[in-house]
Amino acid sequence: MPCEGGASSKHWSYWIARLAGDDNEGARLSYSSSMTLAPNRQPLPRAQLYWYGVMVIGGLGFGLLGERRPLGHDVFAHPLVLFFMTAIAGLLVMRAALARPVPEVIPERSLLLGCFAGLATFLAGNGLAVHVVGG
């Protein structure tokens, strides 16, 4: 695998020495100018909370509308499909507004857990609409 930035084999020997526990300050300083490290991805906890909240509230809301089928009986008009299409549109708008990739703002695991939480609350809202509200 070629080294990034035209680094030579000294780059690999530096990392091997570093992994072995050799904390030679001179080696660290001599190679640091040629290395380009990836930025540390720190997710925004507020964005994660908003993501979970929007998915849970949206899933419940779309679930309550599930039995009525207000847009028809087509597959793409099903409230569950509309819910996830709305979530995708929201993520695309966030990507464009922040000009950052979505996984930098909300980690992949949180995205997946939010989708599962939205699906669970959709089913709960659909059950409420059928059995309690009498939709």
For each residue, the residues with C-beta under 8 A, 3 or more apart:
1:
2:
3: 6 7 8 11 12
4: 7 36
5: 34 35 36
6: 3 34
7: 3 4 10 11 34 35
8: 3 11
9: 12 13
10: 7 13 14 31
11: 3 7 8 14 15 31 34 35
12: 3 9 15 16
13: 9 10 16 17
14: 10 11 17 18 27 28 31
15: 11 12 18 19
16: 12 13 19 20
17: 13 14 20 22 24 27
18: 14 15 21 22 23 28
19: 15 16
20: 16 17
21: 18
22: 17 18 27
23: 18 28
24: 17 27 28
25: 28 29
26: 29 30
27: 14 17 22 24 30 31
28: 14 18 23 24 25 31 32
29: 25 26 32
30: 26 27 33
31: 10 11 14 27 28 34 35
32: 28 29 35
33: 30
34: 5 6 7 11 31
35: 5 7 11 31 32
36: 4 5
37:
38:
39:
40:
41: 103 104 107
42:
43: 47 48 104 105 106 107 110
44: 47 48 105 106
45: 48 49
46: 49 50
47: 43 44 50 51 105 106
48: 43 44 45 51 52 106 107 110
49: 45 46 52 53
50: 46 47 53 54
51: 47 48 54 55 106 110 111 114
52: 48 49 55 56 110 113 114 117
53: 49 50 56 57
54: 50 51 57 58 87 90
55: 51 52 58 59 87 114 115 117 118 121
56: 52 53 59 60 117 118 121
57: 53 54 60 61 121
58: 54 55 61 62 83 86 87 118
59: 55 56 62 63 83 117 118 119 120 121 122 124 125
60: 56 57 63 64 121 122 124 125
61: 57 58 64 65 125
62: 58 59 65 66 79 80 82 83 86 122 125
63: 59 60 66 79 121 122 123 124 125 126 127 128 129
64: 60 61 125 126 128 129 133 135
65: 61 62 68 70 79 129
66: 62 63 69 78 79 80 122 125 126 129 135
67: 126 129 130 135
68: 65 129 135
69: 66 72 73 77 78 79
70: 65
71: 74 77 82
72: 69 77
73: 69 77
74: 71 77 78
75: 78 81
76: 81 82 85
77: 69 71 72 73 74 81 82
78: 66 69 74 75 81 82
79: 62 63 65 66 69 82 83 122
80: 62 66 83 84 119 122
81: 75 76 77 78 84 85
82: 62 71 76 77 78 79 85 86
83: 58 59 62 79 80 86 87 118 122
84: 80 81 87 88 115 118
85: 76 81 82 88 89
86: 58 62 82 83 89 90
87: 54 55 58 83 84 90 91 115 118
88: 84 85 91 92
89: 85 86 92 93
90: 54 86 87 93 94
91: 87 88 94 95 102 111
92: 88 89 95 96
93: 89 90 96 97
94: 90 91 97 98 102 105
95: 91 92 98 99 100 101 102
96: 92 93 99
97: 93 94
98: 94 95 105
99: 95 96
100: 95 104 105
101: 95 104 105
102: 91 94 95 105 106 111
103: 41 106 107 108 111
104: 41 43 100 101
105: 43 44 47 94 98 100 101 102
106: 43 44 47 48 51 102 103 110 111 114
107: 41 43 48 103 110 111
108: 103 111 112
109: 112 113
110: 43 48 51 52 106 107 113 114
111: 51 91 102 103 106 107 108 114 115
112: 108 109 115 116
113: 52 109 110 116 117
114: 51 52 55 106 110 111 117 118
115: 55 84 87 111 112 118 119
116: 112 113 119 120
117: 52 55 56 59 113 114 120 121
118: 55 56 58 59 83 84 87 114 115 121 122
119: 59 80 115 116 122 123
120: 59 116 117 123 124
121: 55 56 57 59 60 63 117 118 124 125
122: 59 60 62 63 66 79 80 83 118 119 125 126
123: 63 119 120 126 127
124: 59 60 63 120 121 127 128
125: 59 60 61 62 63 64 66 121 122 128 129
126: 63 64 66 67 122 123 129 130
127: 63 123 124 130 131
128: 63 64 124 125 131 132 133
129: 63 64 65 66 67 68 125 126 132 133 135
130: 67 126 127 133 134 135
131: 127 128 134
132: 128 129
133: 64 128 129 130
134: 130 131
135: 64 66 67 68 129 130
